[in-house]
Amino acid sequence: MALIKYLFAPDRKPIRGLLAAEWVVMAYLLLTLLLIFFTWTRLPQPEPMVWGRLRIVVTTAALWAVYRLLPCRFTLLCRVTLQLALLSWWYPDTFDLNRIYPNLDHVVAAAEQSLFGCQPALLFAERLPLPVVSELMYLAYSSYFFLLAAVVLYYFVWRYDEFLRTAFVVVASFFLFYIVFVAFPVTGPQFYYLAAGLDNVAQGVFPDVGNYFLTHDEMMTMPGYDGGFFYQFMVSAHAAGERPTAAFPSSHVGVTLVLLLLAVRARSRRLVAFVTVFFVPMCFATVYIRAHYVVDVAAGLIAGTVLYFALQSFWRLRKS
């Protein structure tokens, strides 16, 4: 009963318009819709992209109407949950947009070679194929959205006064990464190494594959212990939604760092410890499973830090 009272307690000051997180989504939707119209003849299937955006607008408006009829914490949570759930729809959409531009993996892979004299993503899993290491890496990598849910729900339950701020910071972080992914097409080692040829990569040769990914989306077999539970979980997840996109910078690392900083802000030692336990191995896991170059991880750490403090500052200015 206490939970029901908490969830359905009426808002004393109902929000009349869109939430800040919803405005972020609408802004990205409009920006990419304009891009779709300007590149219509170059896109393989522009119509489903437009209709998908229309459905998001309609669904967002429907939940806004429900909230206006019943303004309470539960209907507000539903509005935020919708936008968080749709992040998995927006992710492959970046591939539909950026594959019409020349691929830039050769630039990042060459930078990696200059820094390390090799390709860590090619060697990491080969040097540590132990089942326990493999499963730890895949567990850490797959914890991404569970950590997202944990931090957002923590604020909803225990720090409700900062819930909408947290939702805004998280959603805006994702979409700012998505903008970079569209503008800077990098697929990551698991796709590029196959396109470039493993012999070339092993010899430090990184050909420019141009518009190869406009018509190809094949990826390498995932490395590590293929009999593991989390290995198979990631294989299924990649089969459902992975595309040759979104490698630089690593949003896995960047957004999880944002979540860690939000946990620190919440002053919950347990939440900080929970996020940290997964965040540290995740930084290694992104390279181990060949989703990212080390350069991507470093860029993700920088981007996550900058985004967190910039978005927090923007929120304070917006409210002042």
Disulfide bonds with the S-S distance in Angstrom:
none
